[in-house]
Amino acid sequence: MKDVEVQERYGVRYLTYWFDYERRSAFCLVDAPSPERAQQVHMEAHGFIAGAVIPVEKDVVELFMGRLDDPTTSGRRPGGGFRAIMFTDIEGSTDLTQRVGDEAAFRLLREHDGIVGAALDGHRGTEVKHTGDGIMASFESVIDAIRAAIAVQRALLDREETGDEPFVRVRIGISAGEPVEHGGDLFGSTVNLAARLCAHADAGHILVSNAVRELALGKQLPLREPHTVALKGFHEPQVCAEVAWR
């Protein structure tokens, strides 16, 4: 995040990060005019300099990692006007890793990603970014967002009831408004509210903001009565409603 905050000063764009736990190494993929520019971003942002910089061709990298372009350049736009924002978060991911081990936890994370991705594809959603323990997504319709969230929870429940392997429970938060778009990411109060609702929700539950609830009125979606919650970063209590997806 610190890299992304300063990258534009150097004409650099950091695309993704990953970790090799066996080699105890961290890697980043960056679109930069030179290795020196990429290193300058690291130096200003946090002071950690890469042990090696390896030039790679974009076409070759995409053969292994898939599309690298921001969603804004791939057909569907994650921002620009009204959006419903959805966050997912895996309950107790750190404890899960300790309980089942790194490899099993990573498999469960990938399975979560696949379930959420399928729900987005089925309900016209766009993944904005991976948050480590979950996914941030955007929709042009609150109805699609709610239905996608329901699809995620139902798929996870089906897996829990039929699978022999460890399972994950996920909390989901949804808000709606006009977020600010910058560099393929979304910012602002709408995004913050969705994230806070997600963090406030119990595992296996879906919380939506009052704006989402009002826009979904009359659409025959299973919304409970609204209530107020105190959320970190918001001075006033926020009205929200739970989706009774079960």
Summary of the structure (lengths in Angstrom):
residues: 246
radius of gyration: 19.2
end to end distance: 36.4
largest distance: 57.6
contacts: 737
relative contact order: 0.12
helix: 40%
strand: 25%
